[in-house]
Amino acid sequence: MTADLPLLFDKTDGIAVLTFNRPGARNAISPEVACRLADAFAEIAADPDLRAVILTGAGDRAFCSGGDLALTLPLMTGARQPETEWDQRLLDEPEVMERSALRGFELNKPIIAAINGPCMAGGMETVLATDIRIAAENATFALPEVRRGLIPFAGSLVRLPRQIPQCLAMEMLLTGDPISAERALSAGMINRIVPQAELMETAWTLARRIADNGPVAVQEVKRTVLAASGVTLEEGYRMEDAAKARVMASEDAREGPRAFMEKRPAVFKGV
């Protein structure tokens, strides 16, 4: 992977690592980053060998400061005309922004966010689409769009009040004020806080544990939990039953108990 790309995409032992790589711009999401992120998510979804994802940022100044206020936002409001192929693609393919925020796009591979610093605007919106969130001690979280006369439009108006108490969600959305990692943890928005030096090691440990599990089962868990959000109990149970049927019909569901009885590691094939 070319180290000077604004989004790094690496694959190791069934785990994909996506890194926002514009540290000089606080890892802001440029049109190129949005396009590359959307493409990476599509590739991960289609690759049966990838079983988990880590999403992080380069450096320690920010995880991601959101959409680039000099490039992306002016392009989207019409204040700036397209200048590059990435600009044009962002305008011509509305699904790119949707997919880059995992909004209206199904990615059933678990995503671990390794939040290495301030997590703002579109960066926080992307985090809200992840499954497990580990934050460094200096991480902060904010949706400051209203301060710029804008609104979050990558899922936060729907996701945030479902993930934390509504009164805190409204405070964040209406004031734009940041909250600390400690407050995010107490609200249940992140899983844990670790020292910066331990952040990636912690994320890798979790990713490996998930990748070692049965991929059919893991992906059905994620698919069903997301699909069942907001539906009635009876509808949710029907989704759970359908997931159970798909898992029980898999070879992995036979391999797991067999390996346990034979006292050996399971060899899951994702089928």
NULO-999980 format. One record per atom (N, C-alpha, C, O): residue in one letter; x, y, z. Coordinates in pm, whole numbers, plus 50000, padded with zeros to 5 digits. Layout:
// NULO-999980
aXYZ;...
***
This chain:
// NULO-999980
m500854988050000;m500005000050000;m500885012450000;m501805013750082;t500605021749907;t501375034149898;t501105042750020;t499965046250049;a502185046150092;a502025052950221;a501555067250208;a501125073150308;d501635073250086;d501235087250073;d499785088750027;d499345100050004;l499045077950014;l497625079049980;l496865085050098;l497245082850213;p495785092450072;p495055098650182;p494185088850262;p493715092150370;l493985076750207;l493335066050282;l494145053450258;l494305049050144;l494655047550365;l495425035250353;l494495023350371;l493585023750453;f494735012850294;f493885000850296;f494824988850294;f495424985650192;d494944982350408;d495824970750421;d495014958450462;d493994959550530;k495484946750419;k494844934050455;k495904924750513;k496954922450451;t495614919250632;t496534909950697;t495744899250769;t494954902250859;d495944886750730;d495334875350800;d493834877050819;d493314874650928;g493134880950715;g491684882050720;g491164894750785;g489954896150805;i492054903950817;i491644916450881;i492034928150792;i493184929250749;a491084936850764;a491354948950685;a491574960650780;a490874962150880;v492564968850748;v492824980950827;v492694992950735;v493414994050635;l491785001850769;l491585014350695;l492085025850782;l491695027050898;t492955034150723;t493555045150801;t493365058350728;t493875060250618;f492635067550792;f492595081250740;f494015086650746;f494635086550852;n494545091350633;n495975094550627;n496225108550573;n496965110550477;r495585118250638;r495845132350609;r496135139450742;r495415148750779;p497175135250814;p497395140850948;p497585155950948;p497205162551045;g498165161450840;g498335175950834;g497025183550825;g496955195250860;a495965176650779;a494625182550771;a493695176350875;a492485176150858;r494295171250983;r493535164651090;r492655153451033;r491545150951080;n493195146750931;n492525135150869;n491115138450819;n490225129950824;a490935150650770;a489645154650716;a489315146450591;a490195141750519;i488025144950567;i487545136750456;i487435145350330;i486495153250315;s488405143850243;s488385150650113;s487545142550016;s487185131250048;p487205148049899;p486485139949801;p487205126949767;p486575116549751;e488535127449757;e489285115149728;e489145105149842;e488965093249817;v489225109749965;v489085100750079;v487705094250079;v487575082150100;a486665102250055;a485315096750052;a485175085949945;a484575075449970;c485725088549827;c485625078749719;c486415066149752;c485925054949732;r487605067949804;r488435056249838;r487805048249952;r487875035949951;l487215055050049;l486565048150160;l485365040150110;l485165028650150;a484565046150024;a483415039149967;a483865026849889;a483255016149900;d484925028249811;d485435016949734;d485985005949825;d485794994149799;a486645010049932;a487205000250026;a486094992350094;a486194980150107;f485034999150137;f483924992050200;f483284982150103;f482924971050143;a483144986049977;a482574976949878;a483464964749858;a482974953549847;e484764966949854;e485714955849836;e485694946549957;e485734934349942;i485634952250077;i485594944150198;i484324935650201;i484364923850237;a483204941650165;a481944934250166;a481984922450070;a481384912050097;a482684923849959;a482694913549855;a483784903049875;a483784892749807;d484714905349966;d485864896349983;d485574886250094;d485554890050211;p485364873650062;p485024863750165;p486174860750260;p485964855050367;d487384864550223;d488544861950310;d488704872250421;d489454870050515;l488004883550410;l488094893950512;l486994891950615;l485814890950580;r487384891350741;r486424887850847;r486224898950949;r485264898351026;a487084908950953;a486944920051046;a487674932150991;a488544930850905;v487304943951041;v487854956550991;v488274965051110;v487564965751210;i489424971651098;i489844981951193;i489874995251118;i490454996251010;l489245005351176;l489225018751118;l489915028251214;l489535029051331;t490945035451166;t491685044451255;t492195056451176;t491915057851057;g492955064951243;g493515076751179;g495025077251199;g495535071751296;a495715083851108;a497175085251119;a497515096251220;a496795106051233;g498625094351289;g499085104351385;g498295104051514;g497545094751540;d498485114451595;d497775115151723;d497025128351742;d496535131251851;r496935136451634;r496215149351645;r494725147751626;r493945155651680;a494315137551550;a492885135551526;a492655121751467;a493475116551392;f491515116051501;f491015104251431;f490515108751294;f490955103851190;c489585118251295;c489065124351173;c488275136651212;c487405136051299;s488575147851147;s487905160451180;s486645162751099;s486005173151111;g486265152851017;g485035154050939;g485295158050795;g486425157350747;g484245162150727;g484375166450588;g485275178550577;g485185187850657;d486135178450477;d487085189450456;d486315202250423;d485615203050322;l486455212350511;l485695224850494;l486185233150375;l485475242150330;a487375230150325;a487895237450210;a487605230250078;a487585236549973;l487375217150084;l487225209349962;l485845202849950;l485145205149852;t485475194850048;t484275186550033;t482985194450052;t482095193749967;l482885201750161;l481635208850189;l481325219550084;l480175220250039;p482295227850043;p481995237549937;p481575230949806;p480745236349733;l482145219449777;l481755212249656;l480295207949664;l479555208849566;m479885203249782;m478535198049798;m477485209049804;m476335206849768;t477885221049850;t476915232149854;t476875239949722;t476015248549704;g477775236849632;g477845244049505;g478735256349508;g478825263549409;a479405258749622;a480285270449634;a481615268149563;a482355277649538;r481925255749530;r483155252549459;r482835243149343;r482075233649360;q483415245649228;q483205237249111;q484185225549114;q485295226849167;p483795214149057;p484705202549057;p486005205548983;p485995211648876;e487105201149041;e488415203648984;e489185190848954;e490135191048876;t488785179749015;t489485167148996;t488485156148962;t487275158148971;e489005144748924;e488135133248896;e487405128849022;e486275123849015;w488045130749139;w487395126949264;w486225136349294;w485155131949338;d486435149349269;d485335159049285;d484155155249198;d483015154949244;q484435152349071;q483375149348977;q482635136649014;q481405135749003;r483395126949060;r482755114349098;r481835116149217;r480755110349224;l482275124449312;l481435126849430;l480105133149391;l479075130249453;l480125141649290;l478885147949244;l478045138649157;l476825138749164;d478715130649076;d478005122148980;d477465109249039;d476525103348987;e478085104749150;e477705091949210;e477275094149355;e478085092549446;p476015097649379;p475565100449516;p475735088549610;p475805090249732;e475795076449553;e475955064749639;e477335064249704;e477535057049802;v478295071949651;v479635072149710;v479575077649853;v480125071349944;m478945088949874;m478845094550008;m478055085350101;m478395083750218;e476995079350047;e476195070250127;e477035058350173;e477025054750291;r477755052350080;r478535040450113;r479705043850203;r480065035950291;s480325055550184;s481465059250268;s481065060850414;s481895059250503;a479795063950439;a479285065250576;a478515052850619;a477885052850725;l478555042250537;l477805029950565;l476335033250591;l475715028050684;r475825041750508;r474405045850517;r473685040050396;r473965044050283;g472775030750418;g472085024350307;g472955014250235;g472645010450121;f474025009750299;f474924999750239;f475184989050343;f475574992050456;e474974976450305;e475114965450400;e476544960250401;e477034954850302;l477204961850514;l478534956150535;l478464948250665;l478474953950774;n478404935050653;n478184926650769;n479474921850835;n479434913650927;k480624926650788;k481874923750856;k482004933350975;k481834945450957;p482294928351094;p482404937251211;p483504947651193;p484574944751139;i483224959851238;i484174970951227;i484534975951366;i483664979051447;i485824976551392;i486344981751518;i486944995551491;i487844996751407;a486465005651560;a487035019051547;a488125020751652;a487875019051772;a489335024151607;a490445027251698;a490625042351692;a491295047551603;i490035049351788;i489875063851781;i491075070451850;i491155071051972;n491995075351768;n493295079751816;n493365094651850;n494455099951871;g492225101451855;g492215115651886;g490835121351862;g489865113851852;p490715134651852;p489415140751828;p488675134551710;p489245131851604;c487405132451732;c486535125551636;c485355134751611;c484455135851694;m485355141351496;m484435152551476;m483585150551351;m484005144051256;a482395156251353;a481545157451233;a481475144251157;a481075134051213;g481865144351029;g481775132250949;g482605120851002;g482285109150979;g483685123951075;g484455113351139;g483655106351246;g483665094051255;m482945114051328;m482095108051430;m480925100651366;m480495090251416;e480405105951256;e479295099151189;e479725085351140;e478955075751148;t480955084351090;t481455071351047;t481615062051166;t481305050151157;v482095067351279;v482235059151399;v480895053651445;v480815042351493;l479845061451430;l478525056651472;l478045044751389;l477105037851428;a478695042351275;a478355030751193;a479215018651225;a479035008051165;t480155020051320;t481015008951357;t480385000851471;t479385004951529;d481004989451501;d480404980151596;d481054980351734;d480374979051835;i482364981951737;i483114982351862;i484044994451854;i484674996751751;r484125002251964;r484855014951959;r485825015952077;r485425015852193;i487105017052042;i488155018652142;i488735032652124;i489075036652013;a488825040152232;a489285054052223;a490555056252304;a490705050752413;a491445064252250;a492595068952326;a492125079252428;a491035084752416;e492955081852526;e492555090852635;e492305105052587;e491535112352649;n492955109152477;n492775122752428;n491635124152328;n491455134852269;a490885113552307;a489765114252211;a488655123352264;a488345123352383;t488075130952174;t486865138552203;t485905136252089;t486295131751981;f484635139252111;f483595136252013;f482685148351998;f482245154252096;a482405151851872;a481535163551849;a480885162751712;a481445157251617;l479705168451705;l478985170551579;l478725185551569;l477645190151605;p479715193351520;p479615207951525;p478945214251403;p479055226251382;e478255206251324;e477745211451196;e476855223751210;e476925232851128;v476005224151314;v475095235651328;v475865248751343;v475345259351308;r477085248151394;r477895260251407;r478305265751271;r478665277451260;r478265257451169;r478615261651033;r477375263450946;r477475264950825;g476195263251010;g474955264550934;g474585251950859;g473815252350763;l475135240550903;l474905227750837;l474275217950935;l474085221251052;i473965206050889;i473515195250977;i474315182650945;i474805181150833;p474445173551042;p475015160551009;p474055153350913;p472845152850937;f474605147850805;f473715141550707;f474185127550668;f473765122150566;a475085121850750;a475585108450719;a475085098150820;a475775088350850;g473885100650874;g473265090650960;g473105094551106;g472395087751180;s473755105351150;s473775108251293;s472415112451350;s472125109651467;l471595119051270;l470295123251322;l469435111151357;l468515112251439;v469725099851297;v468995087451324;v469775078551421;v469205072951514;r471075077051397;r471865067551477;r472135072351619;r472005064651714;l472515085051634;l472985089551765;l471925088051873;l472245082751980;p470645092451853;p469655090751960;p469305076251988;p468685073252091;r469675067051898;r469445052851924;r470585046652005;r470445035852062;q471725053552008;q472915047752070;q473265053652206;q473955047352285;i472795065852233;i473035072152362;i471725078652408;i470795079652328;p471625082952533;p470385089452577;p470015101152486;p470875108852443;q468725102352457;q468285112552362;q468645126652408;q468985135152326;c468575129252539;c468875142852586;c470345146252559;c470635157752524;l471255136752574;l472665139452542;l472855140752392;l473615149252346;a472155132452315;a472245133552169;a471785147352124;a472415153452038;m470695152252180;m470175165252141;m471125176452182;m471305186152109;e471735175152299;e472705185252342;e473875185952242;e474295196852204;m474385174352202;m475495174252108;m475095179751972;m475835187551912;l473915175751924;l473475179851791;l473115194651785;l473365201151683;l472535200051891;l472035213851888;l473065224251930;l472985235751886;t474035220452013;t475075229952054;t476335228451970;t477055238151948;g476615216351923;g477875213751855;g479045212151950;g480185210851905;d478785212252081;d479865211352179;d480445197252185;d479715187452167;p481745196152209;p482365182952219;p482135176652356;p481855183552454;i482265163452361;i482275156252488;i483585148452497;i484205145152396;s483995145652618;s485245138452640;s485055123552617;s483935118552608;a486185116552608;a486125101952598;a485435096052721;a484685086352710;e485695101952839;e485085096952962;e483555098052957;e482845088852999;r483065109452905;r481605110852899;r481025101652792;r479945096152811;a481735100052681;a481275090852577;a481205076652631;a480285069152598;l482175072952714;l482165059652775;l480995058052870;l480305047752867;s480755068052953;s479655067053050;s478305066552981;s477345060853034;a478215072452860;a476965072352783;a476805059652701;a475755057452640;g477835051252699;g477755038852623;g478055040452475;g477755031452396;m478665051752436;m478955054052294;m480235047152251;m480415044352133;i481135044552346;i482375037352317;i482495025852416;i481845025652520;n483355016152381;n483515004252466;n484505006152578;n484275001852691;r485655012852547;r486675014552649;r487635025652609;r487695029752493;i488385030352708;i489445040252687;i490765033652724;i490885027152827;v491755035352638;v493075029652663;v494135040252636;v493865049952565;p495335038552691;p496415047752656;p496695047352506;p496535036952441;q497095058752452;q497365059752308;q498295048652260;q498085043052152;a499305045452339;a500295035352298;a499695021452288;a500265012752223;e498545019152353;e497925005852353;e496745004852258;e496114994352246;l496435015852189;l495195016352110;l495165005752001;l494234997751995;m496165005651915;m496124996351801;m496294981851847;m495694972851789;e497094979551949;e497234965952001;e495884960752051;e495534949152028;t495134969452120;t493824965552170;t492874962552054;t492144952652057;a492884971151952;a492024969051836;a492384956051764;a491494948451724;w493664953551747;w494114941251680;w493714928851760;w493314918851702;t493814929351890;t493424917951973;t491954914551953;t491584902951937;l491114924951954;l489684922751932;l489414917551792;l488614908451773;a490084923451692;a489854919351554;a490234904751534;a489524897351466;r491344900651592;r491774886651578;r490794877151645;r490484866451592;r490284880951763;r489304872451832;r488054870751747;r487504859751737;i487604881551686;i486414880751600;i486704872651475;i485884864451433;a487874874951414;a488214867951290;a488374853051312;a488204845351217;d488684848651434;d488814834451464;d487474827551478;d487394815251473;n486414835251496;n485074829351513;n484474825451378;n484994828951272;g483364818151384;g482714813851260;g482204825751183;g481324832851233;p482704828351061;p482294840350988;p480814840550949;p480214851250946;v480234829050921;v478794828950889;v478004833851010;v477114842150998;a478354828451129;a477664832451250;a477894847151283;a476944854251316;v479134851651273;v479464865651304;v478674875151215;v478094884951263;q478654872251087;q477974881350994;q476464880951011;q475794891050991;e475914869251047;e474474868651072;e474114876151200;e473044882251208;v474984875751300;v474744883551421;v474644898351386;v473684905051424;k475634903551313;k475624917751280;k474424921251192;k473734931051218;r474184913251090;r473074916051000;r471754916651075;r470944925751053;t471524907151164;t470244906351233;t470074917451335;t469004923251346;v471134920451411;v471054931151510;v470704944451444;v469854951851493;l471364947451332;l471074960151263;l469684960251202;l468964970151212;a469304949151140;a467994948651074;a466854949251175;a465784954551144;a467074943851295;a466004943151394;a465834956151473;a464894957351551;s466724965751454;s466624978351527;s465334985651489;s465114988951373;g464484987951589;g463264995651565;g462054987451524;g460964992951515;v462214974451499;v461064966351460;v460404960651585;v460974961451694;t459224954851570;t458544948551683;t459294935951725;t460114930651650;l459004931151846;l459634918851893;l459334907251799;l460224899351767;e458094906151755;e457734894951668;e458484895551535;e458944885251484;e458594907451480;e459374908851356;e460834905451381;e461474898751299;g461364909851493;g462744906851527;g462974891951544;g463994886651500;y462014885151609;y462164870651626;y462174863451492;y462894853651474;r461364868351398;r461364862151265;r462714863951197;r463214854851131;m463314875651213;m464654877951158;m465674868651224;m466554863151158;e465544867151356;e466454858351428;e466294843851381;e467284836751365;d465064839651360;d464824825951311;d465444823851174;d466004813251146;a465334833951087;a465914832850954;a467444832050963;a468074824450889;a468024839751053;a469474839251073;a469884825551126;a470874819851081;k469124820351219;k469394806951273;k469384796451163;k470244787751158;a468394797251075;a468304787450966;a469514788250875;a470044777950833;r469954800350844;r471134801850757;r472394796550823;r473214790050759;v472544799250954;v473724794551024;v473724779451038;v474734772951013;m472584773751077;m472514759351099;m472714751350970;m473104739650974;a472464757650858;a472664750850729;a474104751650682;a474444745850578;s474954758650756;s476334760750711;s477244749350755;s476954742350852;e478324747550683;e479354737850722;e480054742450850;e480454734250932;d480184755550868;d480804760750989;d480064755951115;d480704753051217;a478734755251108;a477944751151225;a478194736451260;a477974732451374;r478634728551164;r479014714751193;r480464713851240;r480804705751326;e481314722451182;e482734722251217;e482974726851360;e483824721051428;g482264736751408;g482504742051542;g482314731651651;g483254729251728;p481134725251662;p480964714851764;p481894702951744;p482374696951840;r482164699451617;r483064688151590;r484464691051644;r485084682451706;a484954703151618;a486274706951667;a486324707051819;a487334703151879;f485244711551882;f485184711552028;f485284697352083;f486034694752178;m484524688152023;m484544674252070;m485914667752046;m486344659252123;e486574671851939;e487884666051905;e489034673451972;e490204670251950;k488694683552053;k489694691352129;k490774697252038;k491964695652062;r490324704151933;r491244710651838;r490644723951797;r489444726051812;p491454733051745;p490914745751695;p489994743351576;p490274734951491;a488914750751572;a487994749551458;a488624755851334;a489344765751343;v488334749851221;v488794755351092;v487534759951018;v486904752050949;f487204772451032;f486004777850969;f486304782350827;f487354788250800;k485374779550737;k485564783050597;k484594793650547;k484674798150433;g483674797550636;g482724807950595;g481614802850504;g480994810650432;v481364789950507;v480304784050425;v479474774450508;v478524768450458;
***
